[in-house]
């Protein structure tokens, strides 16, 4: 969607703040011994308190309110009885709907003590987001975002998981345009003022194919290598885009 009124702007801001608060609450509870199901309940309680709904549940019938992926699970992991352990790489992904507006964000948390690879992978995803963010301005090509993301990831010695990308958001979870995390010269979309989209580097420590678990949701690396995910919903402007789901500064 594009922001066409003050009501649109306020609506995206409100749901973005709920997503941010939900992520903060879940992140603060991440520790060895806690189950992913318990983290999901914490997030669901925040959504309920604000009158928001889980967009994956609302639109796709997801079994959980939030998605939590661990280690080689890339995205869309279903919370359950799994207990987190020291060294785990935990991806928290929250997509909420409030008053007809939707925002989406994700962070990666690494539980200490952890390997240097896990820490570098997480930081690389954050740095790649900021590189893409810097060029996400009205009038620029969408592929400029992917080019910057890919350059950072490659320079870190890691790999972009190419089939997974950012996307437009606002009224639905997945809208146009697709925002690849690599340079795709065949994509000719241009960023326009007011456009709402996600920038979300999804990366792995080495080249990997995606495999889907029998649950029909969880996507993981075929070779068991670690993956990281970092995402925010932004509004495109003529200058720096406005991040509406800030959760860690």
FENURCOR-V518824 format. One record per residue. N is the residue number from 1. BURIAL is 1 if it has 16 or more other ideal C-beta (glycine too) atoms within 10 Angstrom, else 0. Layout:
n=N burial=BURIAL
n=N burial=BURIAL
This chain:
n=1 burial=1
n=2 burial=0
n=3 burial=1
n=4 burial=0
n=5 burial=0
n=6 burial=0
n=7 burial=0
n=8 burial=1
n=9 burial=1
n=10 burial=0
n=11 burial=1
n=12 burial=1
n=13 burial=1
n=14 burial=1
n=15 burial=1
n=16 burial=1
n=17 burial=1
n=18 burial=1
n=19 burial=1
n=20 burial=1
n=21 burial=1
n=22 burial=1
n=23 burial=1
n=24 burial=1
n=25 burial=1
n=26 burial=1
n=27 burial=1
n=28 burial=0
n=29 burial=0
n=30 burial=1
n=31 burial=0
n=32 burial=0
n=33 burial=0
n=34 burial=1
n=35 burial=0
n=36 burial=1
n=37 burial=1
n=38 burial=1
n=39 burial=1
n=40 burial=1
n=41 burial=0
n=42 burial=1
n=43 burial=1
n=44 burial=1
n=45 burial=0
n=46 burial=1
n=47 burial=1
n=48 burial=0
n=49 burial=0
n=50 burial=1
n=51 burial=0
n=52 burial=1
n=53 burial=1
n=54 burial=1
n=55 burial=1
n=56 burial=1
n=57 burial=1
n=58 burial=0
n=59 burial=0
n=60 burial=0
n=61 burial=0
n=62 burial=1
n=63 burial=0
n=64 burial=1
n=65 burial=1
n=66 burial=1
n=67 burial=1
n=68 burial=1
n=69 burial=1
n=70 burial=1
n=71 burial=1
n=72 burial=1
n=73 burial=1
n=74 burial=1
n=75 burial=1
n=76 burial=1
n=77 burial=1
n=78 burial=1
n=79 burial=1
n=80 burial=0
n=81 burial=0
n=82 burial=1
n=83 burial=0
n=84 burial=1
n=85 burial=0
n=86 burial=0
n=87 burial=0
n=88 burial=1
n=89 burial=1
n=90 burial=1
n=91 burial=1
n=92 burial=1
n=93 burial=1
n=94 burial=1
n=95 burial=1
n=96 burial=1
n=97 burial=1
n=98 burial=1
n=99 burial=0
n=100 burial=0
n=101 burial=1
n=102 burial=1
n=103 burial=1
n=104 burial=1
n=105 burial=1
n=106 burial=1
n=107 burial=1
n=108 burial=1
n=109 burial=1
n=110 burial=1
n=111 burial=1
n=112 burial=0
n=113 burial=0
n=114 burial=0
n=115 burial=0
n=116 burial=0
n=117 burial=1
n=118 burial=1
n=119 burial=0
n=120 burial=1
n=121 burial=1
n=122 burial=1
n=123 burial=0
n=124 burial=1
n=125 burial=1
n=126 burial=1
n=127 burial=1
n=128 burial=1
n=129 burial=1
n=130 burial=0
n=131 burial=1
n=132 burial=1
n=133 burial=1
n=134 burial=0
n=135 burial=1
n=136 burial=1
n=137 burial=1
n=138 burial=0
n=139 burial=0
n=140 burial=0
n=141 burial=1
n=142 burial=1
n=143 burial=1
n=144 burial=1
n=145 burial=1
n=146 burial=1
n=147 burial=1
n=148 burial=1
n=149 burial=1
n=150 burial=1
n=151 burial=0
n=152 burial=1
n=153 burial=1
n=154 burial=0
n=155 burial=0
n=156 burial=1
n=157 burial=0
n=158 burial=1
n=159 burial=1
n=160 burial=1
n=161 burial=1
n=162 burial=0
n=163 burial=0
n=164 burial=1
n=165 burial=1
n=166 burial=1
n=167 burial=1
n=168 burial=1
n=169 burial=1
n=170 burial=1
n=171 burial=0
n=172 burial=0
n=173 burial=1
n=174 burial=1
n=175 burial=1
n=176 burial=0
n=177 burial=1
n=178 burial=1
n=179 burial=1
n=180 burial=1
n=181 burial=1
n=182 burial=1
n=183 burial=1
n=184 burial=1
n=185 burial=0
n=186 burial=0
n=187 burial=0
n=188 burial=0
n=189 burial=1
n=190 burial=0
n=191 burial=1
n=192 burial=0
n=193 burial=0
n=194 burial=1
n=195 burial=1
n=196 burial=1
n=197 burial=1
n=198 burial=1
n=199 burial=1
n=200 burial=1
n=201 burial=1
n=202 burial=1
n=203 burial=1
n=204 burial=1
n=205 burial=1
n=206 burial=0
n=207 burial=0
n=208 burial=1
n=209 burial=0
n=210 burial=1
n=211 burial=0
n=212 burial=0
n=213 burial=0
n=214 burial=0
n=215 burial=0
n=216 burial=0
n=217 burial=1
n=218 burial=1
n=219 burial=1
n=220 burial=1
n=221 burial=1
n=222 burial=0
n=223 burial=0
n=224 burial=0
n=225 burial=1
n=226 burial=1
n=227 burial=1
n=228 burial=1
n=229 burial=1
n=230 burial=1
n=231 burial=1
n=232 burial=1
n=233 burial=1
n=234 burial=1
n=235 burial=1
n=236 burial=1
n=237 burial=1
n=238 burial=0
n=239 burial=0
n=240 burial=0
n=241 burial=1
n=242 burial=1
n=243 burial=1
n=244 burial=1
n=245 burial=1
n=246 burial=1
n=247 burial=1
n=248 burial=0
n=249 burial=0
